[in-house]
Amino acid sequence: MDNNDSTAIRYNSTARVRPTVYHSHAPEQTRKFASQLASSCTSGTIFFLEGEMGCGKTIFAQGVADHCSVNGLLQSPSFFVMQEYEESSPGFVHIDAYRLQSKKDSPGLLYDIEDCLIRNAEGMIVVEWASRFPKTLSHNDFFPVHCQFSYEDETSRIITIHHES
């Protein structure tokens, strides 16, 4: 994929495709890529983000938020775990699952997340630290896009995108 070609993102939600590998050399590139990727996805997409601390997951979430016309600065919701942006179009939810360990941790919180997923079935959801996201939550109605972030060097990142069909 040519990182400089804004038309290079052609994400087919109905066919099984090879993973897409994107090289980002600046946070602004990651954000723009995420916005373009989101614009090529259908409503009801859930982005599962995984990678080390500081490798661009929140910047990517900001790009998806840009696509959804979220107003204001989007920050990682680590303290609150989940932030719902009802005024956006389509709806946008940002979940930081870093603090989620198990279903026993906070059944009330898991209920709130489940309820939010149901309310936003036509929106876009971003889940940071996806491996900690409870598999028991009802995200089966969403189109899942998995994004693996890794360091290429001090300023560059590799983002590997794949989805389940």
C-alpha positions in Angstrom: 0.0 0.0 0.0 1.3 3.4 -0.9 1.1 5.5 2.3 0.8 8.7 0.4 -2.2 7.8 -1.8 -5.4 8.7 -0.1 -7.3 6.4 -2.5 -5.1 3.4 -1.5 -7.5 2.2 1.2 -10.0 -0.2 -0.3 -11.3 -2.2 2.6 -13.7 -4.9 1.4 -16.0 -5.9 4.3 -17.4 -8.9 2.4 -14.3 -10.7 1.2 -11.5 -12.3 3.1 -8.4 -10.3 2.3 -4.8 -10.5 3.2 -3.7 -8.4 6.1 -2.8 -4.8 5.1 0.5 -3.5 6.5 0.8 0.3 6.9 4.0 2.1 7.8 3.4 5.4 9.6 6.3 7.8 10.1 4.4 10.4 12.2 1.4 10.6 14.4 -0.4 12.7 11.8 0.0 9.9 9.3 -1.5 7.4 11.7 -4.4 9.6 12.4 -5.1 10.3 8.7 -4.8 6.6 7.9 -7.3 5.7 10.6 -9.8 8.3 9.3 -9.5 7.0 5.8 -9.8 3.4 6.9 -12.9 4.2 9.0 -14.5 6.0 6.0 -14.1 2.8 3.9 -15.7 0.6 6.6 -19.4 0.0 7.2 -21.5 1.2 10.1 -21.2 -1.3 13.0 -17.4 -1.6 12.7 -15.5 -2.4 15.9 -11.7 -1.8 15.8 -9.7 -4.0 18.1 -6.3 -2.3 18.7 -3.4 -4.2 20.2 0.2 -3.1 20.8 2.7 -1.8 23.3 2.1 1.3 25.3 2.8 4.4 23.3 2.8 2.8 19.8 -0.2 4.8 18.4 -3.4 3.2 19.5 -4.9 6.4 20.9 -3.8 8.4 17.8 -5.5 5.8 15.6 -8.7 6.2 17.8 -8.5 9.9 17.2 -8.5 9.3 13.4 -11.6 7.1 13.7 -13.2 9.9 15.8 -12.3 12.4 13.1 -14.3 10.3 10.6 -17.2 10.2 13.0 -17.1 14.1 13.4 -16.3 13.9 17.2 -15.9 17.4 18.5 -13.1 18.2 20.9 -9.9 16.4 21.9 -10.2 12.6 22.2 -8.0 11.2 24.9 -7.5 7.7 26.1 -10.3 6.9 28.5 -8.1 4.8 30.8 -9.5 6.2 34.0 -13.1 5.8 32.9 -12.5 2.8 30.6 -15.2 3.9 28.2 -16.3 7.2 26.6 -19.4 7.4 24.4 -19.7 10.3 21.9 -23.4 10.5 21.3 -23.3 13.7 19.2 -21.1 12.1 16.6 -22.3 10.7 13.3 -22.1 7.8 13.1 -22.0 7.2 16.8 -18.5 6.7 18.3 -17.4 4.8 21.4 -13.8 4.6 22.7 -13.0 1.8 25.1 -9.7 1.4 26.8 -9.7 -2.2 28.2 -6.3 -1.9 29.8 -7.8 -2.1 33.3 -10.2 -4.9 32.5 -8.9 -8.2 33.8 -11.8 -10.5 34.2 -15.6 -10.6 34.3 -15.3 -10.5 38.1 -13.5 -7.1 38.1 -16.6 -5.0 37.7 -19.8 -6.7 36.7 -21.5 -3.2 36.7 -18.9 -1.8 34.3 -19.2 -4.8 32.0 -23.0 -4.4 31.9 -22.5 -0.7 31.0 -20.1 -1.6 28.2 -22.6 -4.3 26.9 -25.4 -1.7 27.0 -23.3 0.8 25.2 -22.4 -1.7 22.4 -26.1 -2.4 21.9 -27.0 1.3 21.7 -24.2 1.9 19.2 -24.6 -1.1 16.9 -24.8 1.3 13.9 -21.8 3.3 15.0 -18.1 2.8 15.3 -16.3 1.4 18.3 -12.6 1.5 19.1 -11.2 -0.9 21.7 -7.6 -0.3 22.9 -5.9 -3.2 24.6 -8.2 -5.6 22.8 -6.7 -8.7 24.3 -8.2 -7.6 27.7 -11.6 -7.0 26.2 -14.1 -9.6 27.5 -14.9 -12.1 24.8 -18.3 -12.7 26.4 -19.6 -9.2 25.5 -22.0 -9.1 22.5 -19.8 -7.7 19.8 -20.9 -10.4 17.4 -23.2 -8.0 15.5 -20.2 -5.8 14.6 -17.8 -6.0 11.7 -14.4 -6.6 13.5 -11.2 -5.0 12.3 -8.1 -6.1 14.1 -5.2 -3.6 14.2 -1.8 -4.7 15.6 0.6 -1.8 16.3 4.4 -2.2 16.6 7.5 0.0 16.7 9.5 0.2 13.5 11.9 2.7 15.0 11.7 5.6 17.4 9.3 7.6 15.3 7.8 5.1 12.9 5.1 2.4 13.5 3.9 -0.6 11.7 0.1 -1.1 11.7 -1.1 -4.5 10.5 -4.8 -4.6 9.7 -6.9 -7.7 9.3 -10.6 -8.6 9.8 -12.8 -11.6 10.3 -15.3 -12.4 7.6 
